[in-house]
Structures are given as C-alpha cells and as structure tokens.
C-alpha cells in the first residue's frame, strides 16, 4: 500500500490539498479523486529541480495554489518575516514570483505576479454577452449583471469549454461588486464553484484595466477578498499582482493499494 502525505491550505477560501510526497504521474488521477473530497483543487509539489515545482491536478495554472505553496515552503523553512519564493508552476512558461509574509502561526499573507494577459475578446455565451480573457494555462469567461441559475451556468461552461485550448476554463459572474467563480479543469474532469479564484481575479482586473482604465480592484467572492492590481501597458500585455491570505488547515495522508 502506498501512502501520500498532504497539507490542507486555505488561500482565501480556495481550499487546496498540496501533496508533499512524490506521486507517479500515472497515480495522480486516483490520488486527486480521493483528495477532492476534502478540497477544491489538488497540487503536487516536487523539490528536485533548481526551484520548487508545483503541478496542478489538470496541468492548469493557479495563482492561489502558488501562493499557498510558497507559504508552505516558507513555514517549512522557519521564516518569520517576509520571504521571496520563486516557483515553477504548471501552465506558466516562466518562473512565478511569490512573496509571503508571516502574520501569526499558521497564517500568511501572499503576493504573486500572475502570467501576463494579452487582451480580451467578446463572446456569445448562450445568448448572453461575455468576454473571454486568456492566460497561460487557463481562460476565463466574464459575464456582468445578475447571476445565472446554478444549473444553467454549469451547463453553459461544460458546453463552451471544449472549444477553448486552455487546460482549465472558468465562468466568472460579476455584478460590479461580487464575483462568483465556477472552474472546469479538463484533465481531472472537475467542475467546482470556487470560494476564491486567483486567476479569475486576475482576469477580471485585466479586463477592467483594458476596458475602463480601472487598475486596482478588491474582488469580493464567497471565501473573502483578493486584491488585484494591474500594470497596464499601452498596447502590450497586462501584468497583474494578486494579494490574499493563506491559512494552514491541517495535514493528512491518503493510501492507495
């Protein structure tokens, strides 16, 4: 029997199981299926390269998981103040720069520079106006106005996602004050109403910066607020930094025959 240890991390409500033991790629789907009973997403940490490597359950990119992984590594290293933690993350072509700061035992504040957003384009989403924002490893569809019924939103995302090339696709319902993120990860087959979405906060901030000149937005969502700040370049990509809290919720292990 093989046992794999994990730590349960809470970046702004986006519960993440970070597996800290090496897991063969052919076994990861089974481990993910078990751990999804405890969280919204699963990441796998590898420490054998020049920088730590975080691979998400479907090969997607996740800013919240990157921040959470950085906080775990800083806590493991015994850091007491602020610590810069470079990471290699699935879905991102270059090293992801994370900075974490200890607030109290088991509680950290994290910042991560997200992959660049090159623009957005309008899309029809079942007769509803939407915009598509694509990033490395994930794309998000943004709608504004009153939210859809849960079943309708899920059906629209499941229908639309296969036509997009990214590993994961989100539907972000934004009413001007509150965001409801729904994310489909293709390889793992998971469809999750997330409590907090870092890449979704990035996509929304980039869209607002490009379309309205709003470069800073506190994105309220079910699990709390993620601060997103854009560096908008004229005619070039938008770089967004997100800031959020990370709490340690416990640790455990799962066993496979």
C-alpha positions, 0 to 999 in steps of 0.5 A: 500500500502506498501512502501520500502525505498532504497539507490542507491550505486555505488561500482565501477560501480556495481550499487546496490539498498540496501533496508533499510526497512524490506521486507517479504521474500515472497515480495522480488521477486516483490520488486527486479523486480521493483528495477532492473530497476534502478540497477544491483543487489538488497540487503536487509539489516536487523539490528536485529541480533548481526551484520548487515545482508545483503541478496542478491536478489538470496541468492548469495554472493557479495563482492561489495554489502558488501562493499557498505553496510558497507559504508552505515552503516558507513555514517549512523553512522557519521564516518569520518575516517576509520571504521571496519564493520563486516557483515553477508552476504548471501552465506558466512558461516562466518562473512565478514570483511569490512573496509571503509574509508571516502574520501569526502561526499558521497564517500568511499573507501572499503576493504573486505576479500572475502570467501576463494577459494579452487582451480580451475578446467578446463572446456569445455565451448562450445568448448572453454577452461575455468576454473571454480573457486568456492566460497561460494555462487557463481562460476565463469567461466574464459575464456582468449583471445578475447571476445565472441559475446554478444549473444553467451556468454549469451547463453553459461552461461544460458546453463552451469549454471544449472549444477553448485550448486552455487546460482549465476554463472558468465562468466568472459572474460579476455584478460590479461588486461580487464575483462568483467563480465556477472552474472546469479543469479538463484533465481531472474532469472537475467542475467546482464553484470556487470560494476564491479564484486567483486567476479569475481575479486576475482576469477580471482586473485585466479586463477592467484595466483594458476596458475602463482604465480601472487598475486596482480592484478588491474582488469580493467572492464567497471565501473573502477578498483578493486584491488585484492590481494591474500594470497596464501597458499601452498596447502590450500585455497586462501584468497583474499582482494578486494579494490574499491570505493563506491559512494552514488547515491541517495535514493528512495522508491518503493510501492507495493499494 
